[in-house]
Amino acid sequence: MIDRDFNTKDGNWFPIMHEMADKLMSYQLTTTEWQILIMFMRFCYGYQNSTCDITWKNMKGLTGLGDSSLSRAVNKLKKRNILNTSHTGSKTNVTYKINSKISTWKTLPMREVLPIREVNTTHTGSVPYKDNKDKRDKNKSVFVLPDWLDKEVWTEYKKYRQNGKGKFTPYAQSLAVKKLLKLKSEGNDPVKVIQQSILSGWSGLFPIKDNDGQSVSKSRELTDANIEDLYANP
């Protein structure tokens, strides 16, 4: 049933093609492009015309947009073939028309529709993206306890470290295990090394000391080059 008060109940209305409305439901436009398109609908269809003449000055006043934003939005609508323009008399007199042939509307490449903001790495105060990524990777790394390390003692050491020095991240744990592996290769018992640190209130890991405070480690060279081999064959 048709509402007889449709045109007068809430104010004046302007018509829009069903096909156009259906297309606009799924068509990606920026906020500024929508603003411009609605303006042309209002001043073309609102006066029951297929075209309308609006000066650039009036367009700025109606939308509140600056020259740059207004020009960019109008040009994007023209590129999409949503908006057509023609000149009457001189270049300063422009007639605008919303293209009613919906099938000829174009979809711009994604980089033009939604430009990707690039990270500025030239500023002296900025941090390169790669460095940030490396830090995230270290914090998200998964720590796996090696078989040669006593699980119960390691659990107690983790509690000790977290209580005294804050968060004991997986990356920090892997560094601690590497240190234990080096001490182990020098003749130190990893369990005793951990117990010594807890007993002495140390946050780090050090060679076992005798009663005179001297290291009892066996002399053995260990470099970063062969530490991975020791992980596999401790």
C-alpha positions as CSV (number, residue, x, y, z in Angstrom):
1,M,0.0,0.0,0.0
2,I,1.4,3.4,-1.0
3,D,1.8,6.0,1.7
4,R,-0.1,9.0,0.4
5,D,1.8,11.3,2.8
6,F,5.2,10.2,1.5
7,N,6.0,13.5,-0.2
8,T,4.7,15.9,2.5
9,K,4.8,14.0,5.8
10,D,8.5,14.6,6.7
11,G,9.4,17.2,4.1
12,N,10.4,17.2,0.4
13,W,12.1,14.2,-1.2
14,F,14.2,13.6,-4.3
15,P,14.0,10.3,-6.2
16,I,16.9,8.0,-6.9
17,M,17.0,5.0,-9.3
18,H,16.7,1.6,-7.6
19,E,19.6,0.3,-9.6
20,M,21.8,3.2,-8.4
21,A,20.8,2.7,-4.8
22,D,21.6,-1.1,-5.1
23,K,25.0,-0.3,-6.6
24,L,25.9,2.3,-3.9
25,M,25.2,-0.3,-1.1
26,S,28.3,-2.2,-2.1
27,Y,30.4,0.4,-3.8
28,Q,33.4,1.6,-1.9
29,L,33.7,5.3,-1.6
30,T,35.6,7.5,0.8
31,T,33.8,9.8,3.2
32,T,34.6,12.9,1.0
33,E,33.5,11.2,-2.2
34,W,30.2,10.3,-0.5
35,Q,29.8,13.9,0.6
36,I,30.3,15.2,-3.0
37,L,28.0,12.6,-4.5
38,I,25.2,13.4,-2.1
39,M,25.6,17.1,-2.9
40,F,25.2,16.5,-6.6
41,M,22.1,14.2,-5.9
42,R,20.6,17.0,-3.9
43,F,21.1,19.7,-6.5
44,C,20.4,17.7,-9.6
45,Y,17.6,15.3,-8.5
46,G,16.3,17.7,-5.9
47,Y,15.4,20.1,-8.7
48,Q,14.2,17.2,-10.9
49,N,17.0,17.7,-13.3
50,S,19.6,15.2,-14.7
51,T,22.3,17.9,-14.5
52,C,23.2,20.8,-12.3
53,D,25.4,23.9,-12.4
54,I,27.3,24.6,-9.1
55,T,30.2,27.0,-8.8
56,W,33.4,25.9,-7.2
57,K,32.9,28.5,-4.5
58,N,29.4,27.2,-3.7
59,M,30.7,23.7,-3.6
60,K,33.3,24.7,-1.0
61,G,30.7,26.5,1.0
62,L,28.2,23.6,0.9
63,T,30.7,20.9,1.9
64,G,33.2,22.8,4.0
65,L,36.0,21.2,2.1
66,G,39.2,22.9,0.9
67,D,40.3,23.2,-2.7
68,S,42.6,20.1,-2.5
69,S,40.1,17.7,-0.9
70,L,37.3,18.9,-3.1
71,S,39.3,18.6,-6.3
72,R,40.6,15.1,-5.4
73,A,37.1,13.8,-4.6
74,V,35.6,15.2,-7.8
75,N,38.4,13.8,-9.9
76,K,38.0,10.4,-8.3
77,L,34.3,10.3,-9.1
78,K,35.1,11.3,-12.7
79,K,37.7,8.6,-13.0
80,R,35.1,6.0,-11.7
81,N,32.7,7.4,-14.4
82,I,30.2,8.1,-11.7
83,L,30.3,11.8,-12.4
84,N,30.4,13.4,-15.9
85,T,31.2,17.1,-16.6
86,S,30.7,19.3,-19.6
87,H,31.6,22.9,-20.3
88,T,29.0,25.4,-21.4
89,G,30.1,28.7,-22.8
90,S,33.5,28.8,-21.2
91,K,35.8,26.7,-19.1
92,T,34.6,28.4,-15.9
93,N,31.0,27.3,-16.4
94,V,30.8,23.6,-15.6
95,T,27.8,21.3,-15.8
96,Y,27.8,18.2,-13.6
97,K,25.8,15.0,-14.3
98,I,25.6,11.8,-12.3
99,N,26.0,9.0,-14.8
100,S,22.8,7.0,-14.8
101,K,24.4,4.1,-16.8
102,I,25.3,2.2,-13.7
103,S,27.0,-0.7,-15.7
104,T,29.7,1.8,-16.9
105,W,30.8,2.7,-13.4
106,K,34.4,1.7,-12.8
107,T,36.2,0.3,-9.8
108,L,39.6,1.9,-9.2
109,P,42.7,-0.1,-8.1
110,M,42.9,-0.7,-4.4
111,R,45.9,1.6,-4.0
112,E,43.8,4.5,-5.3
113,V,40.8,3.6,-3.3
114,L,42.5,3.0,0.0
115,P,46.1,4.3,-0.1
116,I,48.5,2.5,2.2
117,R,50.3,4.6,4.7
118,E,54.0,4.0,4.5
119,V,56.2,4.1,7.6
120,N,58.6,7.1,7.6
121,T,62.1,5.8,8.4
122,T,63.9,9.0,7.4
123,H,63.0,10.9,10.5
124,T,65.7,11.0,13.1
125,G,63.3,10.0,15.9
126,S,61.7,7.1,14.0
127,V,62.7,3.4,14.4
128,P,63.1,1.3,11.3
129,Y,60.4,-1.3,10.8
130,K,62.9,-4.2,10.6
131,D,64.2,-3.4,14.1
132,N,60.6,-3.4,15.5
133,K,59.9,-6.7,13.8
134,D,63.0,-8.3,15.3
135,K,62.0,-7.2,18.8
136,R,58.5,-8.6,18.4
137,D,59.9,-11.9,17.0
138,K,62.2,-12.2,20.1
139,N,59.4,-11.5,22.5
140,K,57.1,-14.0,20.7
141,S,59.7,-16.8,20.4
142,V,58.8,-20.1,21.9
143,F,61.2,-21.5,24.6
144,V,61.7,-25.2,24.8
145,L,63.5,-26.6,27.9
146,P,66.4,-29.0,26.8
147,D,66.4,-32.5,28.1
148,W,69.7,-32.1,30.0
149,L,68.3,-29.4,32.3
150,D,66.4,-30.4,35.4
151,K,62.8,-29.2,34.9
152,E,62.0,-28.8,38.7
153,V,65.1,-26.7,39.3
154,W,64.5,-24.6,36.2
155,T,60.9,-23.9,37.4
156,E,62.2,-22.6,40.7
157,Y,64.7,-20.4,38.9
158,K,62.0,-18.9,36.7
159,K,59.9,-18.1,39.8
160,Y,63.0,-16.6,41.4
161,R,63.8,-14.4,38.4
162,Q,60.2,-13.3,37.9
163,N,59.9,-12.3,41.5
164,G,63.1,-10.4,41.6
165,K,63.7,-8.9,38.2
166,G,60.3,-8.8,36.5
167,K,59.2,-10.6,33.4
168,F,61.5,-13.6,32.4
169,T,60.6,-13.7,28.6
170,P,61.1,-16.7,26.4
171,Y,64.0,-14.9,24.7
172,A,65.7,-14.2,28.1
173,Q,65.2,-17.8,29.1
174,S,66.9,-19.0,25.9
175,L,69.9,-16.7,26.7
176,A,70.1,-18.2,30.2
177,V,70.1,-21.7,28.9
178,K,72.9,-20.8,26.5
179,K,74.9,-19.5,29.5
180,L,74.2,-22.7,31.4
181,L,75.3,-24.8,28.4
182,K,78.6,-22.9,28.3
183,L,79.1,-23.4,32.0
184,K,78.2,-27.0,31.7
185,S,80.8,-27.5,29.0
186,E,83.4,-26.0,31.4
187,G,82.6,-28.7,34.0
188,N,79.9,-26.9,36.1
189,D,76.8,-28.8,37.1
190,P,73.8,-26.7,35.8
191,V,71.7,-27.6,38.8
192,K,74.3,-26.4,41.2
193,V,74.9,-23.2,39.1
194,I,71.2,-22.4,39.5
195,Q,71.1,-23.2,43.2
196,Q,74.2,-21.1,43.7
197,S,72.5,-18.1,42.1
198,I,69.3,-18.5,44.1
199,L,71.2,-18.9,47.3
200,S,73.5,-16.0,46.7
201,G,70.7,-13.7,45.5
202,W,72.2,-13.3,42.0
203,S,70.1,-12.7,38.9
204,G,72.9,-14.0,36.6
205,L,74.5,-17.5,36.3
206,F,78.2,-18.0,37.2
207,P,80.7,-20.8,37.6
208,I,80.6,-22.8,40.8
209,K,82.8,-21.3,43.5
210,D,84.7,-23.3,46.1
211,N,84.9,-22.3,49.8
212,D,87.6,-19.8,49.0
213,G,85.6,-18.2,46.3
214,Q,87.6,-19.7,43.5
215,S,86.0,-21.1,40.3
216,V,86.2,-24.8,40.0
217,S,85.4,-24.8,36.3
218,K,87.5,-26.9,33.9
219,S,89.2,-24.8,31.3
220,R,87.5,-25.3,27.9
221,E,87.1,-22.8,25.0
222,L,83.5,-22.3,23.8
223,T,82.6,-19.9,21.0
224,D,79.3,-18.9,19.5
225,A,80.2,-20.9,16.4
226,N,79.9,-24.3,18.1
227,I,77.2,-23.5,20.7
228,E,74.5,-24.9,18.4
229,D,76.4,-28.2,18.3
230,L,76.4,-28.4,22.1
231,Y,72.6,-27.9,22.1
232,A,72.3,-31.0,19.9
233,N,74.9,-33.0,21.8
234,P,75.3,-31.5,25.3
